Amino acid sequence: MHGIVLDAGRDKVRLNVHSTGMESHAEPDEILIRGLELWSQVGVPDAEIASPQRLLADISIRPKVAFEALGDDIAATIDYDELCRRLSELAASRPRRLIETLAADLASVALAEYPAISVTIEIRKFVLAQTEFVAVRCTRSIG
C-alpha cells in the first residue's frame, strides 16, 4: 500500500492507494480425487451397520508445496495412490454409526499423515430409496 498526501490548504488528506502490480492472489493448488470407492460398516440401525456398504468419496487436498516447486519429484508431493489406499483402509477398519464421524476421521488422517494445508472429504451414502444419495462434507485445515 502506498500513501499519498494531498495538501488542500491547511487540511491535509491522506489517500491510501493499493498497488495492483504483479502480486499473485491465486488459490493454493489442489489434488482432486473423485468417486473413491470405500467399503465401511456405517449406519444407525443394527441391520445397516452389520455389513460393509459401498460409499463414494470425493477428496480435495491442498498440498503444502506449490506444484511448480515440486521439481517433478513424487517424494515432494502427496502420493494420491497411497492416500486412497490409506483412506480405504481406515474406512474399513471399524464400524461407525455416522458418516459424519467417518468423514472427520478421514480428514484428520489426511492432514496428520500427508503434507497438506487443508482437505475436504465428501462422502456419499446410498441408503434412502427416495434419494440418489445422502452426503456429508467435512473440511479441515492446519492453522
C-alpha positions as CSV (number, residue, x, y, z in Angstrom):
1,M,0.0,0.0,0.0
2,H,1.3,3.4,-0.9
3,G,0.3,6.6,0.9
4,I,-0.3,9.8,-1.0
5,V,-0.8,13.1,0.9
6,L,-2.9,15.7,-0.8
7,D,-2.4,19.2,0.5
8,A,-5.7,21.2,0.4
9,G,-4.5,24.3,2.2
10,R,-4.5,23.8,6.0
11,D,-6.3,20.5,5.8
12,K,-4.2,17.5,4.7
13,V,-5.9,14.5,3.3
14,R,-4.2,11.1,3.3
15,L,-5.3,8.8,0.4
16,N,-4.2,5.2,0.6
17,V,-3.7,3.5,-2.7
18,H,-3.4,-0.3,-3.0
19,S,-0.8,-1.5,-5.5
20,T,-2.2,-3.7,-8.3
21,G,1.2,-4.7,-9.6
22,M,2.3,-8.2,-10.0
23,E,1.1,-9.7,-6.7
24,S,-0.3,-13.2,-7.0
25,H,-3.6,-13.9,-5.4
26,A,-4.0,-17.4,-6.8
27,E,-5.7,-20.1,-4.7
28,P,-3.5,-22.9,-3.4
29,D,-3.0,-25.9,-5.7
30,E,-5.3,-28.9,-5.2
31,I,-5.2,-32.6,-5.8
32,L,-8.7,-33.8,-6.6
33,I,-9.9,-37.4,-6.2
34,R,-13.4,-38.1,-7.4
35,G,-15.5,-41.2,-6.7
36,L,-13.1,-43.1,-4.4
37,E,-15.0,-46.4,-3.6
38,L,-14.9,-47.1,0.1
39,W,-16.4,-50.1,2.0
40,S,-17.4,-49.4,5.5
41,Q,-19.8,-50.6,8.2
42,V,-21.7,-47.4,8.9
43,G,-25.3,-46.9,10.0
44,V,-27.6,-46.3,12.8
45,P,-29.9,-49.3,12.6
46,D,-28.1,-52.6,13.6
47,A,-29.2,-54.2,10.3
48,E,-27.5,-51.4,8.3
49,I,-24.2,-51.4,10.3
50,A,-24.0,-55.3,10.3
51,S,-22.3,-55.5,6.8
52,P,-19.9,-53.2,4.9
53,Q,-21.7,-51.0,2.4
54,R,-20.3,-49.2,-0.6
55,L,-19.7,-45.4,-0.2
56,L,-18.2,-43.0,-2.6
57,A,-15.8,-40.2,-1.5
58,D,-14.6,-37.1,-3.2
59,I,-11.4,-35.6,-1.8
60,S,-9.8,-32.2,-2.4
61,I,-6.5,-31.9,-0.7
62,R,-4.2,-28.8,-0.8
63,P,-0.5,-29.7,-0.6
64,K,2.0,-27.6,1.4
65,V,4.3,-27.3,-1.6
66,A,3.1,-25.4,-4.8
67,F,3.1,-27.6,-7.9
68,E,5.8,-25.5,-9.6
69,A,8.2,-26.1,-6.6
70,L,7.8,-30.0,-6.8
71,G,10.7,-30.5,-9.2
72,D,8.7,-33.4,-10.8
73,D,9.6,-35.4,-7.7
74,I,6.9,-37.8,-6.3
75,A,8.5,-37.6,-2.9
76,A,7.8,-33.9,-2.8
77,T,4.1,-34.1,-3.2
78,I,1.1,-36.1,-1.9
79,D,1.1,-39.6,-3.3
80,Y,-2.6,-39.8,-4.2
81,D,-2.4,-43.6,-4.8
82,E,-1.1,-44.1,-1.3
83,L,-3.6,-41.6,0.1
84,C,-6.5,-43.5,-1.5
85,R,-5.3,-46.8,-0.1
86,R,-4.8,-45.3,3.4
87,L,-8.3,-43.8,3.5
88,S,-9.9,-47.0,2.2
89,E,-8.1,-49.0,4.9
90,L,-9.3,-46.5,7.6
91,A,-12.9,-46.6,6.3
92,A,-12.9,-50.4,6.6
93,S,-11.1,-50.5,10.0
94,R,-14.0,-50.3,12.3
95,P,-17.8,-49.8,12.4
96,R,-19.2,-46.3,12.9
97,R,-22.8,-45.1,13.4
98,L,-22.4,-41.8,11.5
99,I,-20.9,-41.0,8.1
100,E,-20.1,-37.6,9.7
101,T,-17.7,-39.5,12.0
102,L,-16.2,-41.3,9.1
103,A,-15.7,-38.1,7.2
104,A,-14.0,-36.4,10.2
105,D,-11.7,-39.5,10.7
106,L,-10.6,-39.5,7.1
107,A,-10.0,-35.7,7.1
108,S,-7.9,-35.9,10.3
109,V,-5.7,-38.7,9.0
110,A,-5.2,-37.0,5.7
111,L,-3.9,-33.8,7.4
112,A,-1.9,-35.7,10.0
113,E,-0.1,-38.1,7.7
114,Y,0.3,-36.1,4.5
115,P,2.0,-32.8,3.7
116,A,-1.2,-30.8,3.3
117,I,-2.6,-27.5,4.5
118,S,-6.3,-28.4,4.0
119,V,-8.5,-31.2,3.0
120,T,-12.2,-31.6,2.1
121,I,-13.9,-35.0,2.2
122,E,-17.3,-35.6,0.8
123,I,-18.9,-39.0,1.4
124,R,-22.0,-40.2,-0.5
125,K,-24.1,-43.0,1.0
126,F,-26.8,-44.8,-1.0
127,V,-29.3,-45.7,1.7
128,L,-32.6,-43.9,1.1
129,A,-34.7,-45.3,-1.7
130,Q,-36.3,-42.0,-2.5
131,T,-32.9,-40.2,-3.0
132,E,-30.0,-40.5,-5.3
133,F,-27.7,-40.4,-2.2
134,V,-27.2,-38.7,1.2
135,A,-23.9,-36.9,1.6
136,V,-21.7,-35.1,4.2
137,R,-18.8,-32.8,3.6
138,C,-16.0,-32.2,6.1
139,T,-13.3,-29.6,5.6
140,R,-10.3,-29.3,7.9
141,S,-7.2,-27.2,7.7
142,I,-4.0,-26.6,9.5
143,G,-3.7,-23.4,11.5
